[in-house]
Amino acid sequence: MTERTPPSLLPTDGQPAPCRILVVEDSPLNQMLVTAILAQAGHRADTAGNGLEAVMAAQAGGYDLILMDLSMPEMDGLTATRLLRDLPGPAGRVPVVAMTADTDEADRVRCQHAGMNDHVAKPVDRAQLLETVEKWLRASEWRASASPDMSSGFGLCASAAPAAAGEVLDREVLAQLAQDLDAELLTDVLRQFVEETRERVARIAGETDRTVLTREAHTLKSTAGTFGASTLCSAARALEMACRASLAEREEAEKGDGDGVADGSADTVERLRGEIPRLAGDAIAAYRAAGYPV
C-alpha cells in the first residue's frame, strides 16, 4: 500500500470560529453523543452513517474537519479516507481525525497510511475530543505537499481509568457524562443506548457469521464503554477478539490441505454469545438501581 501523507496545517493563535464538522459514525447513539458535544462547543455537525456517505458529503465541500469511525458497513473509514485524499482541491485536504476503540501501534500506522491526521479513542472523552478538534481547526494554511510532524497527532491516546474488577457500571464514566451533558440529554442518550443495545444483543445472540459478529461486537464494545457498562464492554471486546481469531484460524486452515477447518476459538465465541445477553440485562438493571430512568 502506498503511504499517503496527511495535509499539514499551520496552527494560528486564538480560538477558532465555529466550524462545520462531518461526523462519520454508523451508530446513531455515538452520532447523538458526538454531535451534542460539538454543538455545546459552538460547532455545526452533520452526520454520515458510513464511509460512502462521507465521501459523497465531502465532495460537495464546505467541511472544516471530518471525524471518521473506522469500522462501518458499506465502506470503512480507512477506505473512505483514501478516497477523500484523492479528491481535488480543498475537499481532498480537509483534516480527518479517526474515532476508534482500537488504538495500538498497528492501528495508528494504518490510520497514517490511509491519510488521516490524528485520532481520538473510544469511548469518547469530551475533553480529548474537543482538544483534538480545536487543534486541527486552528489553521490558516494547508500545505498538502509538505511532510508534517505527526508525533503530536498520533501519540498514544489516554484511556479512561478502568472500573474496579467486577463492577457492572463505571461510576467515573457516568459522573463525567453527567458533567458533560445536561440531565435531560443524558437521560435521552442512556435510553437510546439501552434500546440500541437490546437490538444489538439480540442480533449477536442469533448471528453465526463471524464477520457480522465481529462488527456487532466492535460497536457494542464502543458504546458500552462510552456509557460505563464495564463488564458488558469487556465481554464485547473479548467476543470481537475471539471472532477475529476464529476468522484467522479458518483462513489459515483453508490454505492447507482442505481436509477440515480448525476453529479453536469457536467455543469462546459461543460462550460469549451466551453471556452477553445476561450482562446487558445486568447493566440495564444497574442503571435503574442508580436512579437512571431507562
Backbone as CSV, one residue per row, in Angstrom:
resi,resn,N_x,N_y,N_z,CA_x,CA_y,CA_z,C_x,C_y,C_z
1,MET,0.841,-1.198,0.000,0.000,0.000,0.000,0.877,1.250,0.000
2,THR,0.547,2.223,-0.798,1.297,3.472,-0.846,0.935,4.339,0.340
3,GLU,1.949,4.829,1.050,1.683,5.697,2.197,1.261,7.063,1.707
4,ARG,0.170,7.558,2.287,-0.339,8.868,1.902,-0.038,9.854,3.020
5,THR,0.504,10.977,2.665,0.880,11.959,3.668,-0.283,12.890,3.945
6,PRO,-0.766,12.949,5.208,-1.858,13.856,5.525,-1.425,15.299,5.328
7,PRO,-2.358,16.188,5.069,-2.012,17.583,4.886,-1.491,18.190,6.169
8,SER,-0.533,19.077,6.043,-0.010,19.768,7.211,-0.764,21.072,7.393
9,LEU,-1.230,21.308,8.614,-1.980,22.527,8.895,-1.147,23.413,9.804
10,LEU,-1.161,24.672,9.558,-0.397,25.617,10.362,-1.299,26.228,11.420
11,PRO,-1.083,25.899,12.711,-1.934,26.466,13.740,-1.712,27.956,13.874
12,THR,-2.775,28.659,14.248,-2.695,30.091,14.476,-3.111,30.375,15.902
13,ASP,-2.829,31.565,16.365,-3.185,31.956,17.723,-4.682,32.182,17.831
14,GLY,-5.186,31.997,19.058,-6.592,32.288,19.304,-7.487,31.102,19.045
15,GLN,-8.717,31.200,19.534,-9.680,30.130,19.354,-10.318,30.227,17.974
16,PRO,-10.591,29.075,17.339,-11.198,29.107,16.019,-12.658,29.492,16.091
17,ALA,-13.138,30.039,15.000,-14.560,30.353,14.916,-15.347,29.068,14.793
18,PRO,-16.653,29.103,15.111,-17.478,27.903,14.924,-17.316,27.363,13.505
19,CYS,-17.189,26.050,13.414,-16.894,25.434,12.127,-17.883,24.322,11.820
20,ARG,-17.823,23.863,10.579,-18.705,22.802,10.114,-17.932,21.485,10.116
21,ILE,-18.449,20.512,10.831,-17.760,19.242,11.039,-18.654,18.100,10.584
22,LEU,-18.060,17.128,9.900,-18.789,15.939,9.478,-18.430,14.797,10.421
23,VAL,-19.440,14.227,11.062,-19.264,13.094,11.976,-19.669,11.823,11.224
24,VAL,-18.702,10.950,10.972,-18.952,9.726,10.220,-18.957,8.565,11.208
25,GLU,-20.136,8.010,11.440,-20.315,7.024,12.509,-21.573,6.222,12.218
26,ASP,-21.472,4.890,12.278,-22.637,4.078,11.951,-23.597,3.884,13.108
27,SER,-23.172,4.196,14.325,-24.053,4.068,15.485,-24.821,5.372,15.710
28,PRO,-26.154,5.359,15.620,-26.931,6.577,15.902,-26.658,7.125,17.292
29,LEU,-26.382,6.239,18.233,-26.094,6.668,19.596,-24.809,7.475,19.657
30,ASN,-23.748,6.966,19.027,-22.494,7.709,19.012,-22.631,9.008,18.221
31,GLN,-23.429,8.986,17.146,-23.707,10.225,16.417,-24.327,11.264,17.351
32,MET,-25.314,10.835,18.126,-26.021,11.744,19.030,-25.074,12.345,20.064
33,LEU,-24.223,11.504,20.641,-23.326,11.983,21.683,-22.285,12.943,21.130
34,VAL,-21.634,12.576,20.033,-20.563,13.413,19.483,-21.117,14.742,18.972
35,THR,-22.254,14.702,18.273,-22.821,15.960,17.765,-23.273,16.859,18.905
36,ALA,-23.745,16.271,20.007,-24.135,17.079,21.166,-22.923,17.779,21.770
37,ILE,-21.820,17.065,21.898,-20.595,17.664,22.437,-20.102,18.783,21.531
38,LEU,-20.129,18.557,20.220,-19.673,19.581,19.282,-20.600,20.792,19.291
39,ALA,-21.906,20.551,19.387,-22.857,21.668,19.421,-22.654,22.526,20.655
40,GLN,-22.364,21.886,21.795,-22.109,22.642,23.015,-20.872,23.520,22.880
41,ALA,-19.940,23.095,22.023,-18.728,23.889,21.781,-18.949,24.944,20.696
42,GLY,-20.154,24.995,20.143,-20.493,26.034,19.172,-20.311,25.651,17.728
43,HIS,-20.051,24.368,17.458,-19.827,23.939,16.083,-21.091,23.351,15.468
44,ARG,-21.170,23.408,14.152,-22.246,22.758,13.417,-21.772,21.381,12.984
45,ALA,-22.550,20.350,13.316,-22.142,18.986,12.993,-23.186,18.307,12.120
46,ASP,-22.739,17.781,10.983,-23.564,16.926,10.137,-23.120,15.486,10.366
47,THR,-23.947,14.517,9.969,-23.600,13.117,10.180,-23.677,12.323,8.889
48,ALA,-22.866,11.270,8.846,-22.913,10.281,7.765,-22.824,8.907,8.425
49,GLY,-23.549,7.930,7.870,-23.637,6.626,8.505,-22.581,5.629,8.075
50,ASN,-21.807,5.949,7.047,-20.730,5.061,6.610,-19.765,5.844,5.731
51,GLY,-18.684,5.178,5.332,-17.658,5.860,4.559,-18.121,6.349,3.209
52,LEU,-19.002,5.594,2.568,-19.501,6.002,1.256,-20.283,7.307,1.362
53,GLU,-21.156,7.401,2.367,-21.909,8.635,2.582,-20.960,9.796,2.883
54,ALA,-19.877,9.505,3.610,-18.905,10.549,3.948,-18.237,11.107,2.706
55,VAL,-17.829,10.227,1.808,-17.166,10.679,0.583,-18.119,11.537,-0.250
56,MET,-19.361,11.096,-0.344,-20.348,11.849,-1.116,-20.586,13.228,-0.495
57,ALA,-20.658,13.280,0.841,-20.860,14.560,1.515,-19.651,15.472,1.340
58,ALA,-18.462,14.909,1.458,-17.241,15.711,1.347,-17.041,16.262,-0.053
59,GLN,-17.501,15.543,-1.067,-17.366,16.012,-2.443,-18.080,17.347,-2.642
60,ALA,-19.155,17.550,-1.897,-19.893,18.807,-2.013,-19.134,19.965,-1.376
61,GLY,-18.159,19.651,-0.529,-17.324,20.686,0.078,-17.982,21.357,1.269
62,GLY,-17.239,22.263,1.874,-17.772,23.067,2.962,-17.420,22.590,4.359
63,TYR,-16.719,21.458,4.488,-16.383,20.956,5.821,-14.990,21.403,6.230
64,ASP,-14.861,21.742,7.513,-13.576,22.157,8.068,-12.836,20.991,8.711
65,LEU,-13.570,19.931,9.045,-12.969,18.791,9.732,-13.902,17.593,9.565
66,ILE,-13.315,16.394,9.498,-14.102,15.167,9.439,-13.659,14.251,10.573
67,LEU,-14.616,13.810,11.378,-14.381,12.806,12.412,-14.838,11.466,11.849
68,MET,-13.936,10.498,11.758,-14.187,9.283,10.983,-14.059,8.017,11.834
69,ASP,-15.175,7.309,11.995,-15.121,5.978,12.594,-14.362,5.061,11.643
70,LEU,-13.784,3.991,12.164,-13.035,3.073,11.308,-13.865,1.886,10.844
71,SER,-14.603,1.274,11.753,-15.341,0.058,11.419,-16.796,0.392,11.123
72,MET,-17.172,0.335,9.829,-18.530,0.667,9.401,-18.940,-0.225,8.248
73,PRO,-20.253,-0.460,8.076,-20.719,-1.213,6.906,-20.594,-0.367,5.642
74,GLU,-20.800,-1.002,4.503,-20.748,-0.352,3.184,-19.326,0.058,2.801
75,MET,-18.712,0.909,3.628,-17.330,1.332,3.384,-16.713,1.748,4.709
76,ASP,-15.536,1.178,5.032,-14.904,1.510,6.308,-14.195,2.861,6.233
77,GLY,-13.761,3.336,7.399,-13.175,4.665,7.473,-11.840,4.801,6.779
78,LEU,-11.045,3.744,6.763,-9.750,3.812,6.090,-9.916,3.937,4.577
79,THR,-10.812,3.131,4.020,-11.070,3.223,2.584,-11.622,4.585,2.222
80,ALA,-12.556,5.076,3.028,-13.152,6.387,2.769,-12.095,7.482,2.788
81,THR,-11.167,7.417,3.746,-10.133,8.450,3.843,-9.209,8.417,2.625
82,ARG,-8.865,7.225,2.169,-8.025,7.134,0.966,-8.730,7.769,-0.238
83,LEU,-10.039,7.558,-0.352,-10.789,8.176,-1.442,-10.872,9.684,-1.259
84,LEU,-11.040,10.130,-0.019,-11.099,11.574,0.251,-9.795,12.255,-0.156
85,ARG,-8.677,11.602,0.109,-7.381,12.202,-0.220,-7.156,12.309,-1.732
86,ASP,-7.941,11.583,-2.509,-7.832,11.669,-3.965,-8.740,12.753,-4.553
87,LEU,-9.586,13.377,-3.718,-10.471,14.417,-4.217,-9.658,15.659,-4.566
88,PRO,-10.028,16.367,-5.612,-9.288,17.572,-5.987,-9.623,18.747,-5.077
89,GLY,-8.718,19.687,-4.979,-8.977,20.933,-4.268,-9.076,20.782,-2.765
90,PRO,-9.703,21.757,-2.113,-9.789,21.760,-0.647,-10.455,20.517,-0.074
91,ALA,-11.412,19.920,-0.779,-12.114,18.745,-0.251,-11.151,17.603,0.038
92,GLY,-10.070,17.520,-0.727,-9.110,16.446,-0.518,-8.095,16.734,0.569
93,ARG,-8.139,17.965,1.134,-7.164,18.342,2.154,-7.803,18.606,3.511
94,VAL,-9.088,18.309,3.651,-9.751,18.518,4.938,-9.144,17.574,5.978
95,PRO,-8.818,18.064,7.163,-8.278,17.175,8.201,-9.268,16.065,8.538
96,VAL,-8.754,14.851,8.672,-9.564,13.696,9.050,-9.011,13.124,10.349
97,VAL,-9.858,13.051,11.355,-9.480,12.513,12.665,-10.226,11.198,12.872
98,ALA,-9.496,10.135,13.093,-10.115,8.835,13.323,-10.739,8.786,14.704
99,MET,-11.895,8.147,14.798,-12.507,7.828,16.087,-12.531,6.306,16.176
100,THR,-11.754,5.752,17.105,-11.601,4.315,17.127,-11.395,3.775,18.530
101,ALA,-11.943,2.581,18.759,-11.703,1.886,20.021,-10.398,1.093,19.976
102,ASP,-9.765,1.032,18.809,-8.509,0.300,18.640,-7.383,1.308,18.483
103,THR,-6.515,1.401,19.483,-5.501,2.460,19.474,-4.090,1.912,19.651
104,ASP,-3.840,0.669,19.218,-2.478,0.152,19.330,-1.634,0.659,18.162
105,GLU,-0.379,0.281,18.158,0.563,0.809,17.163,0.148,0.451,15.742
106,ALA,-0.336,-0.776,15.543,-0.727,-1.196,14.195,-1.865,-0.339,13.668
107,ASP,-2.828,-0.021,14.534,-3.948,0.810,14.101,-3.486,2.246,13.824
108,ARG,-2.560,2.729,14.625,-2.010,4.070,14.399,-1.359,4.152,13.016
109,VAL,-0.597,3.125,12.682,0.083,3.109,11.382,-0.928,3.028,10.243
110,ARG,-1.960,2.192,10.409,-2.993,2.074,9.378,-3.674,3.422,9.139
111,CYS,-3.937,4.146,10.210,-4.582,5.452,10.067,-3.678,6.423,9.312
112,GLN,-2.398,6.435,9.663,-1.458,7.316,8.981,-1.358,6.982,7.494
113,HIS,-1.240,5.714,7.188,-1.073,5.305,5.796,-2.301,5.632,4.961
114,ALA,-3.465,5.645,5.585,-4.688,5.973,4.847,-4.804,7.470,4.587
115,GLY,-4.013,8.284,5.305,-4.064,9.729,5.104,-4.757,10.478,6.216
116,MET,-4.985,9.817,7.365,-5.620,10.503,8.491,-4.603,11.374,9.222
117,ASN,-5.105,12.428,9.837,-4.229,13.377,10.527,-4.020,13.055,11.997
118,ASP,-4.993,12.412,12.624,-4.962,12.258,14.077,-6.005,11.220,14.446
119,HIS,-6.087,10.897,15.735,-7.169,10.027,16.170,-7.527,10.288,17.620
120,VAL,-8.782,10.010,17.951,-9.256,10.060,19.333,-9.816,8.687,19.674
121,ALA,-9.655,8.331,20.930,-10.052,6.998,21.351,-11.528,6.942,21.708
122,LYS,-12.098,5.780,21.502,-13.410,5.465,22.050,-13.184,4.556,23.250
123,PRO,-13.990,4.692,24.311,-15.121,5.610,24.489,-14.698,7.073,24.364
124,VAL,-15.588,7.870,23.816,-15.289,9.270,23.558,-15.118,10.022,24.870
125,ASP,-13.991,10.684,25.004,-13.735,11.561,26.137,-13.931,13.002,25.661
126,ARG,-14.849,13.718,26.293,-15.225,15.056,25.822,-14.010,15.972,25.719
127,ALA,-13.194,16.006,26.762,-12.053,16.925,26.779,-11.072,16.594,25.663
128,GLN,-10.766,15.307,25.498,-9.819,14.919,24.455,-10.376,15.193,23.061
129,LEU,-11.668,14.916,22.882,-12.296,15.163,21.578,-12.210,16.634,21.215
130,LEU,-12.625,17.508,22.140,-12.639,18.938,21.832,-11.224,19.493,21.676
131,GLU,-10.288,18.993,22.472,-8.903,19.456,22.336,-8.354,19.105,20.953
132,THR,-8.645,17.891,20.485,-8.164,17.470,19.172,-8.862,18.241,18.057
133,VAL,-10.163,18.435,18.200,-10.917,19.210,17.212,-10.370,20.626,17.113
134,GLU,-10.173,21.267,18.258,-9.688,22.648,18.241,-8.289,22.735,17.633
135,LYS,-7.450,21.734,17.912,-6.085,21.756,17.362,-6.109,21.785,15.834
136,TRP,-6.993,20.960,15.237,-6.994,20.883,13.781,-7.824,21.974,13.123
137,LEU,-8.650,22.645,13.913,-9.387,23.776,13.357,-8.577,25.065,13.405
138,ARG,-7.577,25.108,14.292,-6.735,26.299,14.378,-5.737,26.278,13.234
139,ALA,-6.208,26.600,12.056,-5.338,26.536,10.878,-5.722,27.615,9.889
140,SER,-4.731,28.185,9.286,-5.000,29.215,8.284,-4.476,28.820,6.909
141,GLU,-3.526,27.859,6.857,-2.954,27.436,5.583,-2.799,25.928,5.579
142,TRP,-2.925,25.339,4.416,-2.702,23.914,4.229,-1.509,23.738,3.290
143,ARG,-0.649,22.794,3.674,0.495,22.501,2.811,0.451,21.012,2.468
144,ALA,-0.359,20.687,1.496,-0.609,19.275,1.189,0.658,18.544,0.755
145,SER,1.638,19.275,0.217,2.828,18.597,-0.280,3.905,18.452,0.771
146,ALA,3.745,19.089,1.927,4.772,19.043,2.961,4.670,17.750,3.753
147,SER,5.756,17.380,4.393,5.762,16.200,5.262,5.614,16.666,6.689
148,PRO,4.438,16.503,7.311,4.192,17.065,8.619,4.829,16.259,9.740
149,ASP,4.977,16.901,10.884,5.412,16.209,12.083,4.189,15.554,12.708
150,MET,4.129,14.222,12.652,2.946,13.515,13.129,3.069,13.101,14.580
151,SER,4.142,13.477,15.274,4.354,12.973,16.622,3.255,13.403,17.578
152,SER,2.742,14.620,17.398,1.677,15.070,18.289,0.337,14.515,17.862
153,GLY,0.133,14.371,16.538,-1.155,13.914,16.069,-1.433,12.462,16.394
154,PHE,-0.391,11.616,16.387,-0.633,10.195,16.586,0.077,9.661,17.817
155,GLY,0.100,10.439,18.876,0.598,9.918,20.140,-0.400,8.934,20.713
156,LEU,0.019,8.213,21.738,-0.882,7.256,22.360,-2.031,7.991,23.021
157,CYS,-3.241,7.481,22.816,-4.412,8.105,23.413,-4.537,7.675,24.860
158,ALA,-4.850,8.619,25.706,-5.099,8.282,27.105,-6.471,7.646,27.219
159,SER,-6.542,6.557,27.941,-7.824,5.898,28.118,-8.340,6.161,29.513
160,ALA,-9.637,6.041,29.666,-10.244,6.264,30.965,-9.752,5.202,31.938
161,ALA,-9.698,5.579,33.213,-9.291,4.623,34.223,-10.286,3.477,34.279
162,PRO,-9.794,2.231,34.339,-10.717,1.108,34.341,-11.512,1.038,35.625
163,ALA,-12.716,0.490,35.526,-13.523,0.293,36.715,-12.924,-0.846,37.532
164,ALA,-13.271,-0.872,38.808,-12.809,-1.959,39.655,-13.342,-3.283,39.125
165,ALA,-12.546,-4.323,39.304,-12.936,-5.634,38.790,-14.298,-6.035,39.351
166,GLY,-15.164,-6.509,38.469,-16.471,-6.979,38.904,-17.549,-5.924,38.915
167,GLU,-17.192,-4.654,38.751,-18.204,-3.594,38.744,-18.974,-3.632,37.432
168,VAL,-20.304,-3.621,37.541,-21.142,-3.629,36.346,-21.071,-2.291,35.637
169,LEU,-21.080,-1.195,36.416,-21.013,0.152,35.854,-19.769,0.864,36.353
170,ASP,-19.190,1.677,35.484,-18.058,2.516,35.843,-18.614,3.868,36.282
171,ARG,-18.608,4.114,37.576,-19.220,5.331,38.132,-18.493,6.588,37.680
172,GLU,-17.188,6.486,37.439,-16.436,7.666,36.996,-16.876,8.084,35.592
173,VAL,-17.111,7.100,34.723,-17.581,7.420,33.377,-18.949,8.092,33.445
174,LEU,-19.841,7.568,34.271,-21.177,8.153,34.400,-21.112,9.554,35.003
175,ALA,-20.215,9.751,35.961,-20.066,11.079,36.555,-19.570,12.086,35.522
176,GLN,-18.647,11.651,34.654,-18.140,12.541,33.613,-19.234,12.876,32.608
177,LEU,-20.046,11.889,32.247,-21.166,12.152,31.344,-22.133,13.155,31.954
178,ALA,-22.369,13.043,33.251,-23.275,13.969,33.929,-22.729,15.391,33.911
179,GLN,-21.394,15.521,33.894,-20.783,16.853,33.788,-20.853,17.393,32.368
180,ASP,-20.713,16.496,31.407,-20.641,16.911,30.006,-22.007,17.218,29.403
181,LEU,-23.055,16.537,29.865,-24.379,16.647,29.269,-25.383,17.100,30.309
182,ASP,-26.376,17.881,29.867,-27.422,18.243,30.830,-28.262,17.008,31.144
183,ALA,-29.038,17.072,32.223,-29.735,15.900,32.737,-30.704,15.308,31.711
184,GLU,-31.406,16.162,30.988,-32.380,15.676,30.016,-31.690,14.950,28.871
185,LEU,-30.587,15.528,28.363,-29.870,14.890,27.266,-29.241,13.580,27.719
186,LEU,-28.692,13.546,28.944,-28.100,12.317,29.459,-29.141,11.203,29.533
187,THR,-30.343,11.551,30.010,-31.416,10.565,30.070,-31.768,10.060,28.676
188,ASP,-31.831,10.982,27.710,-32.165,10.602,26.331,-31.128,9.648,25.749
189,VAL,-29.844,9.962,25.930,-28.816,9.121,25.312,-28.708,7.774,26.030
190,LEU,-28.954,7.741,27.338,-28.940,6.460,28.036,-30.091,5.576,27.577
191,ARG,-31.250,6.174,27.379,-32.387,5.400,26.864,-32.097,4.885,25.464
192,GLN,-31.484,5.741,24.642,-31.116,5.324,23.292,-30.095,4.190,23.344
193,PHE,-29.142,4.288,24.265,-28.143,3.237,24.432,-28.800,1.918,24.803
194,VAL,-29.733,1.964,25.740,-30.409,0.739,26.176,-31.193,0.121,25.015
195,GLU,-31.903,0.953,24.263,-32.683,0.448,23.134,-31.774,-0.152,22.075
196,GLU,-30.706,0.561,21.730,-29.777,0.085,20.713,-29.077,-1.186,21.174
197,THR,-28.739,-1.244,22.462,-28.047,-2.410,22.996,-28.940,-3.646,22.965
198,ARG,-30.198,-3.494,23.315,-31.115,-4.637,23.256,-31.196,-5.195,21.837
199,GLU,-31.283,-4.298,20.855,-31.356,-4.748,19.466,-30.053,-5.424,19.045
200,ARG,-28.927,-4.841,19.440,-27.633,-5.403,19.029,-27.385,-6.743,19.717
201,VAL,-27.739,-6.853,20.996,-27.546,-8.101,21.722,-28.402,-9.216,21.111
202,ALA,-29.609,-8.861,20.691,-30.469,-9.850,20.035,-29.837,-10.334,18.732
203,ARG,-29.221,-9.416,17.989,-28.554,-9.820,16.747,-27.355,-10.717,17.051
204,ILE,-26.594,-10.377,18.086,-25.438,-11.191,18.457,-25.877,-12.596,18.862
205,ALA,-26.958,-12.673,19.613,-27.430,-13.978,20.077,-27.898,-14.854,18.919
206,GLY,-28.392,-14.240,17.848,-28.929,-15.012,16.740,-28.012,-15.148,15.544
207,GLU,-26.864,-14.486,15.571,-25.963,-14.452,14.413,-24.863,-15.500,14.559
208,THR,-24.489,-16.134,13.456,-23.374,-17.081,13.464,-22.233,-16.659,12.546
209,ASP,-22.501,-15.752,11.619,-21.457,-15.295,10.706,-20.405,-14.512,11.494
210,ARG,-19.168,-14.987,11.429,-18.104,-14.382,12.242,-17.812,-12.933,11.849
211,THR,-17.908,-12.632,10.582,-17.640,-11.259,10.147,-18.681,-10.303,10.697
212,VAL,-19.936,-10.697,10.635,-21.015,-9.858,11.180,-20.867,-9.741,12.693
213,LEU,-20.566,-10.853,13.357,-20.394,-10.826,14.812,-19.248,-9.900,15.222
214,THR,-18.171,-9.916,14.448,-17.037,-9.036,14.744,-17.473,-7.584,14.723
215,ARG,-18.237,-7.189,13.699,-18.693,-5.812,13.586,-19.650,-5.443,14.717
216,GLU,-20.585,-6.344,15.033,-21.545,-6.066,16.100,-20.838,-5.961,17.447
217,ALA,-19.888,-6.856,17.702,-19.154,-6.820,18.967,-18.307,-5.564,19.079
218,HIS,-17.709,-5.154,17.971,-16.890,-3.936,17.975,-17.723,-2.716,18.365
219,THR,-18.902,-2.593,17.769,-19.754,-1.443,18.077,-20.265,-1.507,19.506
220,LEU,-20.642,-2.705,19.971,-21.109,-2.846,21.351,-19.994,-2.488,22.331
221,LYS,-18.781,-2.915,22.036,-17.634,-2.554,22.878,-17.517,-1.047,23.016
222,SER,-17.660,-0.347,21.899,-17.515,1.107,21.895,-18.623,1.789,22.676
223,THR,-19.875,1.442,22.394,-20.989,2.132,23.055,-21.074,1.779,24.536
224,ALA,-20.826,0.510,24.874,-20.866,0.115,26.281,-19.784,0.845,27.066
225,GLY,-18.605,0.994,26.471,-17.552,1.743,27.142,-17.903,3.203,27.312
226,THR,-18.522,3.788,26.294,-18.906,5.203,26.359,-19.851,5.468,27.510
227,PHE,-20.738,4.521,27.775,-21.750,4.736,28.812,-21.483,3.933,30.074
228,GLY,-20.241,3.533,30.261,-19.820,2.988,31.540,-20.302,1.595,31.865
229,ALA,-20.790,0.837,30.888,-21.218,-0.547,31.133,-19.977,-1.440,31.082
230,SER,-19.238,-1.497,32.173,-17.885,-2.040,32.178,-17.817,-3.512,31.815
231,THR,-18.594,-4.346,32.505,-18.496,-5.780,32.245,-19.018,-6.123,30.858
232,LEU,-20.038,-5.415,30.400,-20.552,-5.639,29.050,-19.510,-5.245,28.014
233,CYS,-18.834,-4.143,28.240,-17.772,-3.688,27.340,-16.656,-4.727,27.257
234,SER,-16.249,-5.270,28.402,-15.174,-6.261,28.426,-15.569,-7.522,27.664
235,ALA,-16.820,-7.961,27.852,-17.284,-9.163,27.151,-17.358,-8.927,25.652
236,ALA,-17.818,-7.730,25.237,-17.886,-7.414,23.809,-16.495,-7.363,23.203
237,ARG,-15.537,-6.812,23.941,-14.152,-6.781,23.461,-13.620,-8.206,23.284
238,ALA,-13.896,-9.056,24.265,-13.433,-10.445,24.179,-14.090,-11.171,23.008
239,LEU,-15.377,-10.898,22.765,-16.064,-11.524,21.636,-15.467,-11.065,20.315
240,GLU,-15.185,-9.790,20.199,-14.571,-9.279,18.971,-13.233,-9.968,18.713
241,MET,-12.412,-10.080,19.740,-11.094,-10.703,19.581,-11.231,-12.182,19.226
242,ALA,-12.199,-12.865,19.857,-12.399,-14.282,19.569,-12.885,-14.481,18.134
243,CYS,-13.756,-13.597,17.672,-14.240,-13.693,16.289,-13.114,-13.454,15.300
244,ARG,-12.275,-12.466,15.583,-11.143,-12.206,14.687,-10.197,-13.413,14.649
245,ALA,-9.958,-14.003,15.828,-9.091,-15.184,15.875,-9.716,-16.343,15.117
246,SER,-11.025,-16.506,15.262,-11.727,-17.572,14.559,-11.623,-17.404,13.044
247,LEU,-11.805,-16.167,12.576,-11.695,-15.909,11.144,-10.283,-16.192,10.645
248,ALA,-9.283,-15.805,11.440,-7.892,-16.038,11.039,-7.588,-17.535,11.002
249,GLU,-8.109,-18.289,11.996,-7.869,-19.728,12.031,-8.504,-20.420,10.822
250,ARG,-9.697,-19.988,10.480,-10.366,-20.583,9.324,-9.609,-20.276,8.026
251,GLU,-9.137,-19.041,7.927,-8.400,-18.671,6.717,-7.128,-19.499,6.592
252,GLU,-6.424,-19.706,7.695,-5.200,-20.492,7.666,-5.501,-21.946,7.315
253,ALA,-6.603,-22.477,7.886,-6.962,-23.862,7.614,-7.334,-24.063,6.154
254,GLU,-8.022,-23.075,5.597,-8.447,-23.184,4.204,-7.271,-23.103,3.235
255,LYS,-6.153,-22.564,3.705,-4.949,-22.521,2.873,-4.208,-23.850,2.896
256,GLY,-4.632,-24.746,3.855,-3.956,-26.023,3.998,-4.463,-27.059,3.022
257,ASP,-4.613,-28.298,3.521,-4.968,-29.390,2.615,-6.458,-29.510,2.369
258,GLY,-7.265,-28.651,3.061,-8.689,-28.647,2.788,-9.434,-29.795,3.430
259,ASP,-8.781,-30.561,4.361,-9.438,-31.700,4.987,-10.318,-31.300,6.169
260,GLY,-10.406,-30.024,6.422,-11.224,-29.578,7.554,-10.817,-28.189,7.941
261,VAL,-11.684,-27.526,8.691,-11.414,-26.166,9.121,-11.230,-26.156,10.624
262,ALA,-10.012,-25.907,11.075,-9.751,-25.809,12.504,-10.253,-24.467,13.016
263,ASP,-10.982,-24.493,14.120,-11.522,-23.251,14.675,-11.494,-23.361,16.192
264,GLY,-10.290,-23.194,16.747,-10.131,-23.340,18.187,-10.819,-22.269,19.000
265,SER,-11.224,-21.160,18.353,-11.883,-20.064,19.060,-13.392,-20.213,19.086
266,ALA,-13.916,-21.234,18.446,-15.366,-21.377,18.327,-16.038,-21.468,19.683
267,ASP,-15.455,-22.238,20.615,-16.069,-22.393,21.933,-16.124,-21.065,22.670
268,THR,-15.071,-20.272,22.532,-15.047,-18.957,23.192,-16.118,-18.043,22.611
269,VAL,-16.265,-18.068,21.297,-17.291,-17.249,20.654,-18.677,-17.636,21.153
270,GLU,-18.959,-18.921,21.187,-20.281,-19.367,21.620,-20.534,-19.064,23.081
271,ARG,-19.516,-19.212,23.912,-19.686,-18.897,25.333,-20.022,-17.423,25.528
272,LEU,-19.302,-16.560,24.828,-19.530,-15.122,24.970,-20.877,-14.707,24.392
273,ARG,-21.272,-15.326,23.294,-22.592,-15.034,22.737,-23.681,-15.372,23.741
274,GLY,-23.444,-16.406,24.538,-24.421,-16.781,25.558,-24.397,-15.873,26.772
275,GLU,-23.223,-15.305,27.090,-23.089,-14.463,28.279,-23.564,-13.035,28.054
276,ILE,-23.392,-12.523,26.859,-23.634,-11.102,26.608,-25.074,-10.677,26.892
277,PRO,-26.111,-11.449,26.521,-27.471,-11.024,26.881,-27.667,-10.847,28.390
278,ARG,-27.081,-11.754,29.178,-27.193,-11.628,30.634,-26.463,-10.381,31.135
279,LEU,-25.279,-10.134,30.610,-24.513,-8.965,31.046,-25.209,-7.662,30.654
280,ALA,-25.859,-7.657,29.496,-26.615,-6.473,29.097,-27.770,-6.244,30.061
281,GLY,-28.456,-7.316,30.446,-29.534,-7.192,31.423,-29.035,-6.690,32.761
282,ASP,-27.863,-7.170,33.179,-27.274,-6.696,34.442,-26.983,-5.197,34.374
283,ALA,-26.465,-4.734,33.228,-26.142,-3.312,33.084,-27.407,-2.456,33.141
284,ILE,-28.446,-2.883,32.446,-29.702,-2.126,32.451,-30.273,-2.054,33.866
285,ALA,-30.235,-3.179,34.578,-30.728,-3.187,35.960,-29.896,-2.261,36.852
286,ALA,-28.579,-2.217,36.587,-27.708,-1.358,37.390,-27.978,0.120,37.132
287,TYR,-28.273,0.482,35.876,-28.646,1.871,35.579,-29.892,2.252,36.368
288,ARG,-30.869,1.382,36.363,-32.118,1.678,37.063,-31.883,1.791,38.569
289,ALA,-31.057,0.883,39.102,-30.760,0.931,40.532,-30.024,2.213,40.911
290,ALA,-29.265,2.758,39.944,-28.529,4.001,40.202,-29.405,5.237,40.012
291,GLY,-30.667,5.036,39.629,-31.596,6.163,39.500,-31.783,6.707,38.122
292,TYR,-31.223,6.024,37.125,-31.400,6.480,35.736,-32.680,5.851,35.158
293,PRO,-33.602,6.665,34.648,-34.893,6.149,34.166,-34.788,5.552,32.758
294,VAL,-34.176,4.374,32.686,-34.032,3.706,31.395,-34.993,2.527,31.276
